[in-house]
Amino acid sequence: MTDSEDSLGRLVERDPDSLLLAEAGEMIVGSLIVGWDGWRGSFYRLAVDPEWRRQGIASALIVAGEERLENLGAIRLTAIVASGERAAVALWQAAGYQRQANTRRFVRVLADRNRVQWPT
């Protein structure tokens, strides 16, 4: 698994503004990772606490991320969305994002490079 406290800590250490949080009082109710590589902007791991969904939190995080990336100079944005998550797909489509039909994502986990066997 590549998601861990350590990996999140490295992300925030490298780019503290890359992690957007939605808070209600002292509780974190939503988050979005906003990546910028100097060429394009990317969104990862949009999450909203189930009890706080359908209140505009995800949309507000997307807008805040778009503003951050636009201010950095991005003109093209991508969102990594699990294709099986119908609600997530619908959310990104409602936000104006389109599925890119002519691409496929390739992934390699370096820590497991000798053990990973990807399905074909």
C-alpha distances in whole Angstrom, upper triangle without the diagonal:
4,6,8,11,12,10,13,15,15,16,19,20,20,22,22,24,21,19,22,23,25,27,29,31,28,26,23,23,21,19,19,17,20,20,23,23,27,27,26,24,21,19,16,14,18,18,21,21,23,26,27,26,29,31,30,27,25,28,28,25,25,29,28,25,28,30,28,28,31,32,30,32,30,31,29,26,23,20,17,17,16,19,19,19,23,24,21,23,26,26,25,28,30,29,31,28,28,26,26,27,28,24,21,18,16,13,12,9,11,9,9,13,15,13,11,14,14,17,20
4,6,10,10,7,10,13,12,12,15,17,17,18,19,21,17,17,19,20,23,25,28,30,27,25,22,22,20,17,16,14,17,16,19,20,23,24,22,21,18,17,13,12,16,17,20,21,23,26,26,26,29,30,29,26,23,26,27,23,23,27,25,23,25,28,25,24,28,29,27,29,26,28,26,23,20,18,15,16,16,19,20,20,23,24,21,22,26,25,24,27,29,27,29,26,27,25,25,26,26,23,20,16,15,11,11,8,10,9,10,13,15,14,13,16,15,18,21
4,7,8,6,7,11,11,11,13,15,16,17,17,18,15,14,17,17,20,21,24,26,24,21,18,19,17,14,14,12,15,15,19,20,23,24,22,20,17,15,12,10,13,14,17,18,20,23,23,23,26,27,26,22,20,23,24,20,21,24,23,20,23,26,23,23,27,28,26,28,26,28,25,22,20,17,15,15,15,19,19,18,22,22,19,21,24,23,22,25,27,26,27,25,26,24,25,27,28,24,22,18,17,14,14,11,13,12,14,16,19,18,16,19,18,21,24
4,5,5,6,9,10,11,13,14,16,17,17,18,16,14,17,17,20,21,24,25,22,20,17,19,17,15,15,14,17,17,21,22,25,26,25,22,20,18,14,13,16,15,18,18,21,23,23,24,27,28,27,24,22,25,25,22,23,26,24,22,25,27,25,25,28,29,27,29,28,30,28,25,23,20,18,19,19,22,23,21,25,25,22,24,27,26,25,28,30,28,30,28,29,28,29,31,31,28,25,22,21,17,17,14,15,13,15,18,21,19,18,21,21,24,27
4,6,5,6,9,10,11,12,14,15,15,17,15,13,16,16,19,19,22,23,20,18,16,18,17,15,15,14,17,18,21,22,25,27,26,23,21,19,16,14,17,16,18,18,21,23,23,24,28,28,27,23,22,25,25,21,23,26,24,22,25,27,24,25,28,28,27,29,28,31,29,26,24,22,20,21,21,25,25,24,27,26,24,26,29,27,26,30,31,29,32,29,31,30,31,33,34,31,28,25,24,21,20,17,18,16,18,21,24,23,22,25,25,28,31
4,5,5,6,9,10,10,12,14,14,17,15,14,18,18,21,22,25,26,23,21,19,21,20,17,17,15,18,17,20,21,24,26,25,23,21,20,17,16,19,19,21,22,25,27,27,27,31,31,30,26,25,28,27,23,25,27,25,23,26,27,24,25,28,28,26,29,28,31,29,26,25,23,21,23,23,27,27,26,30,29,26,28,31,29,28,32,33,31,33,31,32,31,31,34,34,30,28,24,23,20,19,16,16,14,17,19,22,22,21,25,25,28,30
4,5,5,6,9,10,11,12,13,15,13,12,16,17,20,22,25,26,23,22,19,20,18,15,15,12,15,14,17,17,21,23,21,19,17,16,14,13,16,17,20,21,24,26,26,26,29,29,28,24,23,25,25,21,22,25,23,20,23,25,22,22,25,26,23,26,24,27,25,23,21,19,18,19,20,24,25,24,27,26,23,25,28,26,25,29,30,28,30,27,29,28,28,30,30,27,25,21,20,17,16,13,13,13,15,18,21,20,19,23,22,25,28
4,5,5,6,9,10,11,10,12,10,9,12,13,16,18,21,22,20,18,15,17,15,12,12,10,12,13,16,17,20,22,21,18,16,15,12,11,14,14,17,18,21,24,23,23,26,26,25,21,20,22,22,18,19,22,20,17,21,22,19,20,23,23,22,24,23,26,24,21,20,18,17,19,20,23,24,23,26,25,22,24,27,24,23,27,28,26,28,26,28,27,28,30,31,27,25,22,22,19,18,16,17,16,19,21,24,24,22,25,25,27,30
4,5,5,6,9,10,9,12,11,10,14,15,18,19,22,23,20,19,16,19,17,15,15,12,15,15,17,18,21,24,23,20,19,18,15,15,17,18,20,21,24,26,25,26,29,28,27,23,22,25,24,20,22,24,21,19,23,23,20,21,25,24,22,25,24,28,27,24,23,21,20,22,23,27,28,26,30,28,25,28,30,28,27,30,31,29,31,29,31,30,31,33,34,30,29,25,25,22,21,18,18,18,21,23,26,26,25,28,28,30,33
4,6,5,6,8,9,12,11,11,15,17,20,22,25,26,23,22,20,22,20,16,16,13,14,13,15,16,19,21,21,19,17,17,15,16,18,19,22,23,27,29,28,28,31,30,29,25,24,26,25,21,22,24,22,19,22,23,20,20,24,23,21,23,23,26,25,23,22,21,20,22,23,27,28,27,30,29,26,28,31,28,27,30,32,29,31,28,30,30,30,32,32,29,27,23,23,20,19,17,16,16,19,21,24,24,24,27,26,29,32
4,5,5,6,7,9,7,8,12,14,18,20,23,24,22,21,18,20,17,14,12,9,10,10,12,13,16,18,17,15,14,13,12,13,15,17,19,21,25,27,25,25,28,28,26,22,21,23,22,18,19,21,18,16,19,20,16,16,20,20,17,20,19,23,21,19,18,17,17,19,21,25,26,25,28,27,23,25,27,25,23,27,28,25,27,25,27,26,26,29,30,26,25,21,21,19,18,17,17,17,20,22,25,25,24,27,26,29,31
4,5,5,4,7,7,7,10,12,16,17,21,22,19,19,16,18,16,13,12,10,11,11,13,15,17,20,19,16,16,15,14,14,16,17,19,21,24,26,24,25,28,27,25,21,20,22,21,17,18,20,17,15,18,19,15,16,20,19,17,20,20,23,23,20,20,19,19,21,23,27,28,26,29,28,24,26,29,26,24,28,29,26,28,26,29,28,29,32,32,29,28,24,25,22,22,20,21,21,24,25,29,29,27,30,29,32,34
4,6,6,10,10,10,14,16,19,21,24,24,22,22,19,22,20,17,16,13,14,13,15,16,18,21,20,19,18,18,17,18,20,21,23,24,28,30,28,29,31,30,28,25,24,26,24,21,22,23,20,18,21,21,18,18,22,21,18,22,22,25,25,23,23,22,22,25,26,30,31,30,33,31,28,30,32,29,28,31,32,29,31,29,31,31,31,34,34,31,30,26,26,24,23,21,21,21,24,26,29,29,28,31,31,34,36
4,6,9,9,11,14,17,21,22,26,27,25,24,21,23,21,17,16,13,12,11,12,12,14,17,17,16,16,16,16,17,19,21,24,26,29,31,29,30,32,31,29,25,24,25,24,20,21,22,20,17,20,20,16,16,20,18,16,19,19,22,22,20,20,20,20,23,25,29,31,29,32,31,27,29,31,29,27,30,31,28,29,27,29,29,29,32,32,29,28,24,24,22,21,20,19,20,23,24,28,29,27,30,30,33,34
4,5,6,8,11,14,18,20,24,24,23,22,19,21,19,15,13,10,10,9,9,11,13,16,15,13,14,14,14,16,17,19,22,24,27,29,27,27,29,28,26,22,21,22,20,17,18,19,16,14,16,16,12,13,16,15,13,16,16,20,20,18,18,18,19,22,24,28,30,28,30,29,25,27,29,26,24,27,28,25,26,25,27,27,27,31,31,28,27,24,24,22,23,22,22,22,25,27,30,31,29,32,31,33,35
4,6,7,9,11,15,17,20,21,19,19,16,19,16,13,12,10,10,11,12,14,16,19,18,15,15,15,15,16,17,18,20,22,25,27,25,25,27,26,24,20,20,21,19,16,17,18,15,13,16,16,12,14,17,16,14,18,18,21,22,19,20,19,20,23,25,28,30,28,30,28,25,27,29,26,24,28,28,25,27,25,28,29,29,32,33,30,29,26,27,25,25,24,24,24,27,29,32,33,31,34,33,35,37
4,6,7,10,13,15,19,20,19,19,16,18,15,12,11,9,8,9,10,13,14,17,16,13,13,13,14,15,15,17,18,21,24,26,23,23,25,24,21,18,17,18,16,13,14,15,11,10,13,12,9,11,14,12,11,15,15,18,19,17,18,17,19,21,24,27,29,27,28,26,23,25,26,23,22,25,25,22,23,23,26,26,27,30,31,28,28,25,26,25,26,25,26,26,29,30,34,34,32,35,33,35,37
4,6,10,13,16,20,21,20,19,16,17,14,10,8,6,5,6,8,11,13,15,14,11,10,9,10,12,12,14,17,19,23,24,22,22,24,23,20,17,16,17,15,12,12,14,11,9,12,12,9,10,13,13,12,15,14,17,17,14,15,14,15,18,20,23,25,23,25,24,20,22,24,21,19,22,23,20,21,20,23,23,24,27,28,25,25,22,23,21,22,22,22,24,26,27,31,31,29,31,29,31,33
4,6,10,13,16,18,17,15,12,13,10,7,6,5,6,9,11,15,17,19,17,13,12,10,10,10,10,12,14,16,19,21,19,19,21,20,18,15,14,15,14,10,12,14,11,9,13,14,11,12,16,16,15,18,17,20,19,16,16,15,15,17,19,23,24,22,24,22,19,21,23,19,18,22,22,19,22,20,23,24,25,28,29,26,25,23,24,22,23,22,23,24,26,28,31,31,29,31,29,31,33
4,7,10,14,16,15,14,10,11,8,5,5,6,7,11,13,17,19,20,18,14,13,11,11,11,9,11,12,14,18,19,16,16,18,17,15,11,11,12,10,7,9,11,8,7,11,12,10,12,15,15,15,18,17,20,19,16,16,15,16,17,20,23,24,21,23,21,18,20,21,18,17,20,20,17,20,19,22,23,25,28,30,27,27,24,26,24,26,25,26,27,29,31,34,34,31,33,31,33,35
4,6,10,12,11,10,7,8,6,4,7,9,11,14,17,20,22,24,21,18,16,13,13,12,10,10,10,12,15,16,13,14,17,15,14,10,10,12,10,8,11,13,10,10,14,15,13,16,18,18,19,22,21,23,22,19,19,17,18,18,21,24,24,21,23,20,18,21,21,18,18,22,21,18,22,21,24,25,27,30,32,30,29,26,28,26,28,27,28,28,30,32,36,35,33,35,33,34,36
4,7,10,10,9,6,6,5,6,9,12,14,17,20,23,25,26,24,20,18,15,15,13,11,10,8,10,13,13,10,12,14,12,11,7,9,11,9,7,11,12,10,12,15,15,15,18,20,20,21,24,23,25,24,21,21,18,20,19,21,24,25,21,22,19,17,20,21,17,18,21,20,18,21,21,25,26,28,31,33,31,31,28,30,29,31,29,31,31,33,35,38,37,35,37,35,36,38
4,6,7,6,4,5,7,9,12,15,17,20,23,27,28,30,27,23,22,19,18,16,14,12,10,11,14,13,10,13,15,13,13,9,12,14,12,11,15,16,14,15,19,19,18,21,23,23,24,27,26,28,28,24,24,22,23,23,24,27,27,24,25,22,20,24,24,20,21,25,23,21,25,25,28,30,32,35,37,35,34,32,33,32,33,32,34,33,35,37,40,39,37,39,37,39,41
4,6,5,6,7,9,12,15,18,20,24,27,30,32,33,31,27,25,22,21,19,17,14,12,11,14,12,9,13,15,12,13,10,14,16,14,14,17,18,16,19,22,21,21,24,26,26,27,30,29,31,31,28,27,25,26,25,27,29,29,25,26,23,22,25,25,21,23,26,24,23,27,27,31,32,34,37,40,38,37,35,36,35,36,35,37,36,38,40,43,42,40,42,40,41,43
4,6,8,10,12,15,18,21,23,26,29,32,34,35,33,29,28,25,24,22,20,18,15,14,17,15,13,16,18,16,17,14,17,19,17,17,20,21,19,21,24,24,23,26,28,28,29,32,32,34,34,30,30,28,29,28,30,33,32,29,30,26,25,29,28,25,27,30,28,26,30,31,34,35,38,41,43,41,40,38,39,37,39,37,39,38,40,42,45,44,42,44,42,44,46
4,7,9,12,14,17,20,22,25,28,31,33,35,32,29,27,24,23,21,19,17,15,14,17,15,14,17,20,18,19,16,18,21,18,17,21,22,20,21,25,24,23,26,29,28,29,32,32,34,34,30,30,28,28,28,29,32,32,29,30,27,26,29,29,26,27,31,29,28,31,31,35,35,38,41,43,40,39,37,38,36,37,34,36,35,37,40,43,41,40,42,41,42,45
4,6,9,11,15,18,20,24,27,30,32,34,31,27,25,22,21,18,16,14,12,10,13,12,11,14,17,16,17,13,16,18,17,16,19,21,19,20,24,24,23,25,28,28,29,32,31,33,32,29,28,25,25,25,26,29,28,25,27,24,22,26,26,23,25,28,27,25,29,29,32,33,35,38,40,38,36,34,35,33,34,32,34,33,35,37,40,38,37,39,38,39,41
4,6,8,11,14,17,20,23,26,29,30,27,24,22,18,17,14,13,10,9,8,12,12,10,13,16,14,15,11,13,16,14,13,16,18,16,17,20,21,20,22,25,25,25,28,27,29,28,25,24,22,22,21,22,26,25,22,24,21,19,23,23,20,21,25,24,22,26,26,29,29,31,34,36,34,33,30,31,29,31,29,31,30,32,34,37,36,34,36,34,36,38
4,7,11,14,17,20,23,27,29,30,27,23,21,17,16,13,11,8,6,5,9,9,7,9,12,11,12,8,10,13,12,11,14,16,15,16,19,20,20,22,25,25,26,28,27,29,27,24,23,20,20,19,20,23,23,19,21,18,16,20,20,17,19,22,21,20,23,23,26,27,29,32,34,32,31,29,31,29,30,29,31,31,32,35,37,36,34,35,33,34,37
4,7,11,13,17,20,23,26,26,23,20,17,14,13,10,8,5,4,6,9,11,8,9,12,11,11,7,7,11,10,8,11,13,12,13,16,17,17,19,21,22,23,25,23,25,24,20,19,16,17,16,18,20,20,17,19,16,14,17,18,14,16,19,18,17,20,20,23,23,26,29,31,29,28,25,27,26,28,26,29,29,30,32,35,34,31,33,31,32,34
4,7,10,13,16,20,22,23,20,16,14,11,10,8,6,5,7,9,12,14,12,12,15,14,13,9,8,11,10,7,10,12,11,10,14,15,14,16,19,20,20,22,20,22,21,17,17,14,14,14,16,19,20,17,19,16,14,17,18,15,15,19,18,16,19,19,22,22,24,27,29,26,25,23,25,23,25,23,26,26,27,29,33,31,29,31,29,30,32
4,6,10,13,16,19,19,16,13,10,7,6,6,4,7,9,12,15,17,15,14,16,16,14,10,8,11,10,7,8,11,10,8,11,13,12,13,16,17,17,19,17,19,17,14,13,11,11,12,15,18,19,16,18,16,13,15,17,14,13,17,17,14,17,16,19,19,21,24,26,23,22,20,22,20,22,22,24,24,26,28,31,30,27,29,27,28,30
4,6,10,13,16,17,14,11,8,6,5,6,7,9,12,15,18,21,18,18,20,20,17,14,12,14,13,9,10,13,11,8,11,13,11,11,15,16,15,17,15,18,16,13,12,10,10,12,15,18,20,18,20,18,15,17,19,16,15,18,19,16,18,17,19,19,20,23,25,22,21,18,20,18,20,19,21,22,24,25,29,28,26,27,25,27,29
4,7,10,12,13,11,7,6,5,7,9,9,12,15,18,21,23,21,20,21,21,18,15,13,14,13,10,9,11,9,6,9,10,8,8,11,13,11,13,12,14,13,10,10,9,11,13,17,19,22,20,21,20,16,18,19,17,14,18,19,16,17,15,18,19,19,23,23,21,21,18,20,19,21,21,22,24,25,26,30,30,27,29,27,29,30
4,7,9,10,8,6,5,6,8,11,12,15,18,22,24,27,24,23,25,24,22,19,17,17,17,13,12,14,13,9,11,12,10,8,12,13,11,12,10,13,12,10,10,10,11,14,17,20,23,21,23,22,19,19,22,19,17,20,21,18,19,16,19,19,19,22,22,19,19,16,18,17,19,19,20,22,24,24,28,28,26,28,26,28,29
4,6,7,6,5,6,9,11,15,16,19,22,25,28,30,27,26,28,27,24,22,19,19,19,16,14,15,14,10,11,12,9,7,10,11,8,9,8,11,11,9,10,12,14,17,20,23,26,24,26,25,22,22,24,22,19,21,23,19,20,18,20,20,19,23,23,20,20,18,19,19,20,21,21,24,26,26,30,30,28,30,28,30,30
4,5,6,7,8,12,13,17,19,22,25,28,31,33,31,30,31,31,28,25,23,23,22,19,18,19,18,14,14,16,13,10,13,13,10,10,9,12,11,11,12,14,15,19,22,24,27,26,28,28,24,24,26,24,21,23,25,22,22,20,21,21,20,23,22,19,19,17,18,17,19,20,20,22,25,24,28,29,27,29,27,29,29
4,6,8,11,14,16,20,21,25,27,31,33,36,33,32,33,32,29,27,24,24,23,21,19,19,18,15,14,15,13,10,11,12,8,8,8,11,11,12,14,16,18,21,25,27,30,29,30,30,26,26,28,26,23,25,26,23,22,20,22,23,21,24,23,21,22,20,21,21,22,23,23,26,28,28,31,33,30,32,30,32,32
4,7,10,14,16,20,21,25,28,31,33,36,33,32,32,32,29,27,24,24,23,21,19,19,19,15,14,15,14,10,11,13,10,8,6,8,8,10,11,15,16,20,23,25,28,28,29,29,25,24,26,25,21,23,25,22,20,18,19,20,18,21,20,18,19,18,19,20,22,23,24,27,29,28,31,32,30,31,29,31,31
4,7,10,13,17,18,22,24,28,30,32,30,28,29,29,25,24,21,20,20,18,15,16,16,13,11,13,12,8,10,12,10,8,5,7,6,6,8,11,13,17,20,21,25,24,25,25,21,21,23,21,17,19,21,18,17,15,16,17,15,19,18,16,17,16,18,18,21,22,23,26,28,27,31,31,29,30,27,29,29
4,7,10,14,14,18,21,24,26,29,26,25,25,25,22,20,17,17,17,14,12,13,13,9,8,11,9,6,8,11,9,9,6,8,6,5,6,9,11,14,18,20,23,22,23,22,19,18,20,18,15,17,19,15,15,13,15,16,15,19,19,17,18,16,18,18,21,22,23,25,27,27,31,31,28,30,27,29,29
4,7,10,11,15,18,22,24,26,24,22,23,23,20,18,15,15,16,13,11,13,13,9,9,12,11,9,11,14,12,13,10,11,9,6,5,6,8,11,14,16,19,18,20,19,16,15,18,16,13,15,17,14,15,12,14,14,14,17,18,15,15,13,16,16,18,19,21,23,24,25,28,28,25,27,24,25,26
4,7,7,11,14,18,20,22,20,19,20,20,17,15,12,13,13,10,8,11,11,8,9,12,11,10,13,15,14,15,12,14,11,8,6,5,6,9,12,15,17,16,17,16,13,13,15,13,11,14,15,13,14,11,14,14,15,18,19,17,17,14,17,16,19,19,21,23,24,25,29,28,25,26,24,25,26
4,6,9,13,16,18,21,19,18,19,20,18,15,12,14,15,11,10,14,14,11,13,16,14,13,17,18,17,19,16,17,15,11,9,6,6,8,10,13,15,14,16,15,12,13,16,14,12,15,17,15,16,14,16,15,16,19,20,17,16,14,15,14,17,17,19,20,21,23,26,25,22,24,21,23,24
4,6,10,13,15,18,16,15,17,18,17,14,11,14,15,11,11,15,15,12,15,18,17,16,19,21,20,22,19,21,18,15,12,9,8,8,10,13,14,12,15,14,10,13,15,13,12,16,17,16,18,16,18,17,18,21,22,20,18,16,17,16,18,17,20,21,21,23,26,25,22,24,22,23,25
4,7,10,12,15,13,12,14,15,13,10,7,10,11,8,8,12,12,11,13,16,15,16,18,20,20,22,19,20,18,14,13,9,9,9,11,14,15,12,14,12,9,11,13,10,10,14,15,13,16,14,17,17,19,21,23,21,20,18,20,19,21,21,24,24,25,27,30,29,26,27,25,26,27
4,7,9,12,10,9,12,13,12,9,7,11,12,10,11,14,14,13,16,19,18,19,22,23,23,25,23,24,22,18,16,13,12,11,12,15,15,12,14,12,9,13,14,12,12,16,16,15,18,17,19,19,22,24,27,24,23,21,23,21,23,22,25,25,26,28,31,29,27,28,26,27,29
4,6,8,7,6,9,10,10,7,7,10,11,10,12,15,15,15,18,19,19,21,23,25,25,27,25,26,24,21,19,16,16,14,15,18,17,14,15,12,11,14,15,12,14,17,16,16,19,19,21,22,24,27,29,27,26,24,26,25,27,26,29,29,30,32,35,33,30,31,29,30,32
4,5,5,6,10,11,12,10,10,14,14,13,15,18,18,18,21,23,23,24,27,28,29,31,29,30,28,24,23,19,19,17,17,20,19,15,17,14,13,17,17,15,17,20,20,19,23,22,25,25,28,30,33,31,29,27,29,27,29,28,30,30,31,33,36,34,31,33,31,31,34
4,5,5,9,11,12,11,11,15,16,15,17,20,20,21,23,25,25,27,29,31,31,33,31,32,30,26,24,21,20,17,17,19,18,14,15,12,13,16,16,14,17,20,19,19,23,23,25,25,28,30,33,31,29,28,30,28,30,29,32,32,32,35,37,35,32,33,31,31,33
4,6,9,10,12,11,13,16,16,16,19,21,21,22,25,26,27,28,31,32,33,35,33,34,32,28,27,23,23,21,21,23,21,18,18,15,16,19,19,17,20,22,21,21,25,25,27,28,31,33,36,34,33,31,33,32,34,33,35,35,35,38,40,38,36,37,35,35,37
4,7,6,9,8,10,12,13,13,16,18,18,19,21,23,23,25,27,28,30,32,30,31,29,26,25,21,22,20,21,23,22,18,18,15,15,18,17,15,18,20,19,18,22,23,25,26,29,32,35,33,32,30,33,31,34,32,35,35,36,38,41,39,36,37,35,35,38
4,5,7,7,8,10,12,12,14,16,17,18,20,22,23,24,26,28,29,30,28,29,27,24,22,19,19,17,18,19,19,15,15,11,12,15,14,11,14,17,15,15,19,20,22,23,26,28,31,30,29,28,30,30,32,31,34,34,35,37,40,38,35,36,33,33,35
4,6,7,8,9,11,13,14,16,17,19,20,22,23,25,26,28,29,30,28,28,27,24,23,20,21,18,19,20,19,16,15,11,12,15,13,10,14,15,13,14,17,19,21,22,26,28,31,30,30,29,32,31,34,34,37,37,38,39,42,40,37,38,35,35,36
4,6,8,9,10,12,13,14,16,18,19,20,22,23,25,26,28,29,28,28,27,24,23,21,22,20,22,23,23,19,18,14,15,17,15,12,15,17,15,15,18,20,23,24,28,30,33,32,32,31,34,33,36,35,38,38,39,41,44,42,39,40,38,37,39
4,6,5,6,9,10,11,12,14,15,16,18,20,21,23,24,26,24,24,23,20,20,18,20,18,20,22,22,18,17,14,13,16,14,10,13,15,12,11,15,17,20,22,25,28,31,30,30,29,32,31,34,34,36,37,38,40,43,41,38,39,36,36,38
4,5,5,6,9,10,10,12,14,15,16,18,20,21,23,24,23,24,23,19,19,17,18,17,19,21,21,18,18,14,13,16,15,11,13,16,14,12,16,17,20,22,25,28,30,29,29,27,30,29,32,31,34,34,35,37,40,39,36,37,35,35,37
4,5,5,6,9,10,11,12,14,15,16,18,20,21,23,20,21,20,16,16,13,14,13,16,18,18,15,15,12,10,12,12,8,10,13,11,10,13,14,17,18,21,24,27,25,25,24,26,26,28,28,31,32,32,34,37,36,33,34,31,32,33
4,5,5,6,9,10,10,12,14,15,16,18,20,21,19,19,18,15,15,13,15,15,17,19,20,16,16,13,11,13,12,8,9,11,9,7,11,12,16,18,20,24,26,25,26,24,27,27,30,30,33,34,35,36,40,38,35,36,33,33,35
4,5,5,6,9,10,11,12,14,15,17,19,20,19,19,19,16,17,15,17,17,20,22,23,20,20,16,15,16,16,12,12,15,13,10,14,15,19,21,23,26,29,28,28,27,29,29,31,31,34,35,36,37,41,40,37,38,35,36,37
4,5,5,6,9,10,11,12,14,15,17,18,17,18,17,14,14,13,15,15,18,20,21,18,19,16,13,16,16,12,12,15,14,11,14,14,18,20,22,25,27,26,26,24,26,26,28,28,30,31,32,34,37,36,33,35,32,33,35
4,5,5,6,9,10,10,12,14,15,16,14,15,14,11,11,10,13,13,16,18,20,17,17,15,12,13,14,10,9,12,11,8,11,11,14,16,18,22,24,22,23,21,24,24,27,27,29,31,32,33,37,36,33,34,31,32,33
4,5,5,6,9,10,10,12,14,15,14,14,14,12,13,13,16,17,20,22,24,21,21,18,16,16,16,13,11,14,12,9,11,12,16,18,20,24,26,25,26,24,27,27,30,30,32,34,35,36,40,39,36,37,35,35,36
4,5,5,6,9,10,11,13,14,14,15,15,13,15,14,17,18,21,23,25,22,23,20,18,19,19,15,14,17,16,12,15,15,19,21,23,26,28,26,27,25,28,27,30,30,31,33,34,36,39,39,36,37,35,36,37
4,5,5,6,8,10,11,13,11,13,12,10,11,11,14,15,19,21,23,21,22,19,16,17,18,15,13,16,16,12,14,14,17,19,20,24,25,23,24,22,24,24,26,26,28,29,31,32,36,35,33,34,32,33,34
4,5,5,6,8,10,11,9,10,10,8,10,11,14,16,20,22,24,22,22,20,17,17,18,15,13,15,15,11,12,12,15,17,18,22,23,22,23,22,25,25,27,28,30,32,33,34,37,37,34,35,33,34,34
4,5,5,6,9,10,10,11,12,11,14,15,18,20,23,25,28,25,26,23,20,21,21,18,16,18,17,14,15,15,19,21,22,26,27,26,27,25,28,28,30,31,32,34,36,36,40,40,37,39,36,37,38
4,6,5,6,9,9,12,13,11,14,15,17,20,23,26,28,26,26,25,21,22,23,20,17,20,20,16,17,17,20,22,23,27,27,26,26,24,27,26,28,28,30,31,33,34,38,38,35,37,35,36,37
4,5,5,6,5,8,9,8,11,13,16,18,22,24,27,25,26,24,21,21,22,19,17,19,19,16,16,15,18,20,20,24,24,22,23,22,24,24,26,26,28,30,32,32,36,36,33,35,32,34,35
4,5,5,5,7,9,9,13,15,18,21,24,26,29,27,27,26,23,22,23,20,18,19,19,16,15,15,18,21,21,24,25,24,25,24,26,27,29,30,31,33,35,35,39,39,37,38,35,37,37
4,5,7,10,12,13,16,18,21,23,27,29,32,30,30,29,25,26,26,23,21,23,23,19,19,19,22,24,24,28,28,27,28,27,29,29,31,31,32,34,36,37,40,41,38,40,38,39,40
4,6,9,12,12,15,17,20,23,26,28,31,30,31,29,26,26,27,24,21,24,24,20,20,20,22,24,23,27,27,25,26,25,26,26,28,29,29,31,34,34,37,38,36,38,35,37,38
4,6,9,11,14,17,20,23,27,28,31,30,31,30,26,26,27,24,21,23,24,20,19,19,21,23,22,25,25,24,25,24,26,26,28,29,30,33,35,34,38,39,36,38,35,37,37
4,6,7,11,13,16,19,23,25,28,27,27,26,23,22,24,21,18,20,21,17,16,15,17,19,18,22,22,20,22,21,23,23,26,27,28,31,32,32,36,36,34,35,32,34,34
4,7,10,14,17,20,23,24,27,26,27,26,23,22,23,21,17,18,19,16,14,13,15,17,16,20,20,19,21,21,23,24,27,29,30,33,34,34,37,38,35,36,33,34,34
4,7,10,13,16,20,20,24,23,23,23,20,18,20,18,15,16,17,14,13,11,12,14,13,16,16,15,17,17,20,21,24,26,27,30,31,31,34,35,32,32,29,30,30
4,7,10,13,16,18,21,20,20,20,16,15,17,15,12,13,15,12,11,9,11,12,12,15,16,15,16,15,18,19,22,24,26,28,29,29,33,33,29,30,27,28,28
4,7,9,13,14,17,17,18,17,14,13,15,14,10,12,14,12,11,8,9,10,9,13,14,12,13,12,15,16,19,21,23,25,26,26,30,29,26,27,24,25,25
4,6,10,11,14,13,14,14,11,10,13,11,8,11,13,11,11,8,10,9,10,14,15,13,13,12,15,15,18,20,22,24,25,25,29,28,25,25,22,23,24
4,7,9,12,11,13,14,10,10,13,12,10,12,15,14,14,11,12,10,11,13,15,12,11,9,12,12,15,16,19,21,22,22,25,24,21,22,19,19,20
4,6,9,8,10,10,7,7,10,10,8,11,13,13,14,11,11,10,11,13,16,13,12,11,14,14,17,18,21,23,23,24,27,25,22,22,19,19,20
4,5,6,8,10,8,8,11,12,11,13,16,16,17,14,14,11,13,14,16,14,12,11,13,13,17,17,21,22,21,22,25,23,20,20,17,16,18
4,6,7,10,8,7,10,12,11,12,15,16,16,14,12,10,12,12,15,13,12,12,14,15,19,20,23,25,24,24,27,25,21,21,17,16,17
4,6,9,9,8,11,13,13,14,17,18,19,16,16,13,15,15,18,17,15,15,17,17,20,21,25,26,24,25,28,25,22,21,18,16,18
4,6,5,6,9,10,11,12,14,16,17,15,15,13,16,17,20,19,17,16,19,19,22,22,26,27,26,27,30,27,24,23,20,20,21
4,5,5,6,9,10,10,12,14,16,14,14,13,16,17,20,19,18,18,21,22,25,26,29,30,29,31,33,31,27,27,23,22,23
4,5,5,6,9,10,10,12,14,14,14,14,18,19,22,22,21,20,23,23,27,27,30,31,31,32,35,33,29,29,26,25,26
4,5,5,6,9,10,11,13,11,13,12,15,17,20,19,18,18,20,21,24,24,27,29,28,30,32,30,27,27,24,24,25
4,5,5,6,9,10,11,9,9,9,12,14,17,16,16,16,19,20,23,25,28,29,29,30,33,31,27,27,24,23,24
4,6,5,6,9,10,10,10,11,14,16,19,19,19,20,23,24,27,28,32,33,33,34,36,35,31,31,27,26,27
4,5,5,6,9,9,11,12,15,18,21,20,21,20,23,24,27,28,31,32,32,34,37,35,32,32,28,28,29
4,5,5,7,5,8,9,12,15,18,17,18,17,21,22,25,26,29,31,31,32,35,34,30,30,27,27,27
4,5,5,5,6,8,11,14,17,17,18,19,22,24,27,29,32,34,33,34,37,36,32,32,28,28,28
4,5,7,9,12,15,17,21,21,22,22,26,27,30,31,34,36,36,37,40,39,35,35,32,31,31
4,6,9,12,15,18,21,20,21,21,25,26,29,30,33,35,35,36,39,38,35,35,32,31,32
4,7,10,13,15,18,18,20,21,24,26,29,31,33,35,36,36,39,38,35,35,32,31,31
4,7,9,12,15,15,16,17,20,22,25,27,30,32,32,32,36,35,31,31,28,28,28
4,6,9,12,12,14,15,19,21,25,27,30,32,32,32,35,34,31,30,26,26,25
4,6,9,9,11,12,16,18,22,24,27,30,29,29,32,31,27,27,23,22,22
4,6,6,9,11,14,17,21,23,26,29,28,28,31,30,26,26,22,22,21
4,6,8,11,14,18,21,24,27,30,29,28,31,30,26,25,21,20,19
4,7,10,13,17,20,24,26,29,28,27,29,29,26,24,21,20,18
4,7,10,13,17,20,22,25,25,23,26,26,22,21,18,18,16
4,7,10,13,17,19,22,21,20,23,22,19,18,14,14,13
4,7,10,13,16,19,18,17,20,20,16,16,13,13,13
4,7,10,13,16,15,14,17,17,13,13,10,12,12
4,7,10,12,12,11,14,14,11,11,9,12,13
4,6,9,8,7,11,11,8,10,9,12,14
4,6,6,6,10,10,8,11,11,14,16
4,5,5,9,10,9,12,13,17,19
4,6,8,9,9,13,14,18,21
4,6,5,6,9,11,15,18
4,6,6,9,11,14,16
4,6,9,12,15,17
4,6,10,13,15
4,6,10,12
4,7,9
4,6
4
